[in-house]
């Protein structure tokens, strides 16, 4: 028998962000959590978290050594699949859900069973919690399939998806450092219908110390590899590769400045 929903939260040396993220989960439905600590030196008070969280059970696993985000997330996926959860959601330490975000997504997926993955729009905030810009990705599957050839069109910690996906796409790939989510989502949309819910339902922290910030060039290079893997002769795939080649010369900080001026 399926359990309904579990949230996968990877954690590495950010207990303050982890506490804030879990405290932001305010829902009408039951939602278990699995925290996978990727070999942190900073300890978290898991007993306190378990006692304070009222929407479900918190499970906790810790890697003895740092394994990286892809392998850490895969521990969460395997746990969710083996324990027969119907839906899987994501959240990163430091990011904040708005009230009933998961309830809204869950209701939509239940009412639209052909949709197997659902992201949301998000408010991008800086390290001080100040709003920078809103990120509103394409919502329809048709537009998502085109736009994915330019960049990932899902805010990673916004997504909720059916565990049915894991029967065909079992894990995040480990050979695309800093771009494993892009590769995973590309595989998903090639086989399943996916959409974005047209509402800002979370605050997404633009962390200057994140993997995608520190290893920006490596991330862009791996995204190009993913684009080539999924390439076909068409406007979007061709433009996407040339666009990504140009991005090799832009820092993430500069891109955030450009986005904050361009997006509303």
C-alpha positions in Angstrom: 0.0 0.0 0.0 1.3 3.4 -1.0 2.2 6.1 1.5 1.3 9.5 0.1 4.2 12.0 0.2 7.8 12.3 1.3 10.1 15.3 1.0 13.8 14.7 0.2 16.1 17.3 1.9 19.9 17.0 1.3 21.9 18.8 4.0 25.6 19.9 4.3 26.8 22.2 7.0 23.7 24.4 7.1 21.7 23.6 10.2 20.2 27.1 10.4 18.9 26.8 6.8 17.6 23.3 7.5 15.6 24.4 10.5 14.2 27.4 8.6 13.2 25.2 5.6 11.4 22.6 7.7 9.6 25.3 9.8 8.3 26.7 6.5 6.4 23.6 5.7 2.8 24.4 6.6 0.4 22.1 4.9 -3.1 20.5 5.1 -1.8 17.1 4.2 0.6 14.6 5.8 4.2 14.8 4.5 7.1 12.7 5.8 10.6 14.0 5.4 13.9 12.3 4.8 17.1 14.3 5.6 20.3 13.0 4.1 23.3 14.6 5.7 26.3 14.5 3.3 29.0 14.1 5.9 28.6 17.5 7.6 30.9 18.7 10.4 28.1 20.8 11.9 25.7 18.7 13.8 22.0 19.1 13.7 19.6 18.5 16.5 17.6 15.8 14.8 15.7 14.8 18.0 14.4 18.4 18.3 13.4 18.5 14.6 11.5 15.2 15.0 9.7 16.4 18.1 8.7 19.8 16.6 7.6 18.5 13.1 3.9 17.7 13.3 2.9 16.8 9.7 4.6 13.4 9.6 7.7 11.4 10.4 11.3 12.7 9.9 13.8 10.1 8.8 17.5 10.8 9.0 20.5 9.3 7.3 24.1 10.5 7.3 26.9 9.8 4.9 30.2 9.1 6.8 32.0 10.8 4.0 30.9 13.6 1.6 29.5 11.8 -1.5 28.2 14.8 -3.4 24.7 16.0 -4.2 23.8 13.4 -6.9 24.6 10.3 -4.8 23.0 12.0 -1.7 19.8 12.6 -3.6 19.8 9.1 -4.9 19.8 7.8 -1.3 16.6 9.7 -0.8 15.0 8.5 -4.1 15.9 4.9 -3.2 14.4 5.3 0.3 11.2 6.8 -1.1 10.8 4.1 -3.8 11.5 1.2 -1.4 9.1 2.5 1.1 6.4 2.9 -1.5 5.6 6.6 -1.4 3.2 7.7 -4.1 4.7 11.2 -4.5 8.2 12.7 -3.9 8.9 16.3 -3.3 12.2 18.2 -3.0 13.4 21.0 -0.7 16.9 22.3 -0.1 18.2 23.6 3.2 17.7 27.4 3.2 14.8 27.5 0.7 11.3 28.2 2.0 7.9 26.9 1.0 4.9 29.1 1.1 1.8 27.9 3.0 0.1 24.9 1.4 2.6 24.7 -1.5 2.6 20.9 -1.3 -1.1 20.7 -0.9 -1.7 22.7 -4.1 0.7 20.6 -6.1 -0.7 17.3 -4.6 -4.2 18.4 -5.5 -3.2 19.3 -9.1 -1.4 16.0 -9.6 -4.3 14.0 -8.3 -6.7 15.9 -10.6 -4.3 15.5 -13.6 -2.9 12.0 -13.4 -1.3 12.3 -16.8 1.1 14.9 -15.3 3.9 13.0 -13.5 6.1 16.0 -12.5 5.0 19.4 -11.3 7.3 22.4 -10.5 6.3 25.8 -9.4 7.4 29.4 -9.9 9.6 31.0 -7.3 10.9 34.2 -5.7 14.7 34.4 -5.9 16.2 35.9 -2.8 19.8 36.9 -1.9 21.8 35.8 1.2 20.0 38.4 3.3 16.6 37.3 2.3 16.0 40.2 0.0 13.8 39.7 -3.1 15.9 39.8 -6.3 13.5 38.7 -9.0 10.7 36.2 -9.8 11.5 33.1 -11.8 8.5 32.1 -13.9 9.3 29.1 -16.1 7.1 27.8 -18.9 4.0 26.0 -17.6 2.8 23.8 -20.4 4.4 20.6 -21.4 4.7 21.7 -25.0 6.7 24.8 -24.1 8.7 23.0 -21.5 9.9 20.4 -24.1 11.2 23.3 -26.3 12.7 25.5 -23.5 14.6 22.6 -21.9 17.0 22.8 -24.8 18.0 26.3 -23.5 18.2 25.6 -19.8 16.5 23.7 -17.0 13.0 25.0 -16.7 12.3 23.6 -13.3 13.3 25.1 -9.9 14.8 22.0 -8.5 13.5 22.2 -4.9 10.1 23.2 -6.2 9.2 19.9 -7.9 6.8 17.2 -6.8 6.6 14.0 -8.9 5.1 10.6 -9.0 7.2 7.7 -7.9 6.1 6.0 -11.1 8.9 7.9 -12.8 11.5 5.9 -10.8 10.5 2.7 -12.5 12.2 4.1 -15.7 14.5 6.8 -14.3 15.8 5.4 -11.1 18.4 8.0 -10.1 20.0 11.3 -10.7 23.0 10.6 -13.1 26.4 11.0 -11.3 28.4 11.9 -14.4 27.1 15.5 -14.9 28.6 17.3 -11.9 26.5 20.4 -10.9 24.0 19.6 -13.6 22.5 16.3 -12.4 19.1 17.9 -12.0 19.1 19.2 -15.6 19.9 15.7 -16.8 17.3 14.1 -14.6 14.6 16.5 -15.7 15.5 16.0 -19.4 15.1 12.3 -19.0 11.8 12.8 -17.3 10.2 15.0 -20.0 11.4 12.6 -22.7 9.2 9.9 -21.2 6.5 11.7 -19.0 4.3 14.7 -19.1 5.6 17.5 -16.8 4.4 21.0 -16.1 5.0 24.1 -13.9 2.2 25.4 -11.7 1.7 29.1 -12.5 2.1 30.5 -9.0 5.0 31.7 -6.9 5.0 29.2 -4.1 8.5 29.3 -2.6 11.6 31.5 -1.8 14.7 30.1 -3.6 18.0 31.1 -2.0 20.6 32.3 -4.5 23.6 31.0 -2.5 26.9 32.5 -3.6 28.6 29.4 -2.0 26.5 26.8 -3.9 28.0 24.3 -6.2 26.4 26.0 -9.2 28.0 29.3 -8.2 31.5 28.0 -7.3 31.7 25.6 -10.2 29.8 27.7 -12.7 31.9 26.8 -15.8 31.9 23.1 -15.0 28.1 23.3 -14.7 27.7 25.0 -18.0 30.0 22.5 -19.8 28.0 19.6 -18.4 24.8 21.3 -19.5 26.1 21.5 -23.0 26.9 17.8 -22.9 23.3 17.1 -21.8 22.1 19.3 -24.7 24.2 17.4 -27.2 22.8 14.1 -25.8 19.3 15.3 -26.4 20.0 17.2 -29.6 17.9 17.2 -32.8 18.2 19.7 -35.7 15.9 22.5 -34.7 15.9 26.1 -33.6 15.8 25.5 -29.9 18.5 22.9 -29.7 20.9 24.8 -32.0 20.3 28.2 -30.2 20.6 26.5 -26.8 24.1 25.2 -27.4 25.3 28.5 -28.8 23.6 30.3 -25.9 25.3 28.0 -23.3 28.7 28.5 -25.0 28.3 32.3 -24.5 27.4 31.7 -20.9 30.8 30.3 -20.2 32.0 33.9 -20.2 29.4 35.1 -17.7 29.6 34.6 -13.9 26.5 33.6 -12.0 26.7 36.9 -10.0 26.5 38.9 -13.3 23.7 36.8 -14.6 21.7 37.3 -11.4 22.2 41.1 -11.8 21.0 40.9 -15.4 18.0 38.7 -14.3 17.1 41.1 -11.5 16.9 43.9 -14.1 15.0 42.0 -16.7 12.5 39.8 -14.7 9.6 41.1 -12.7 
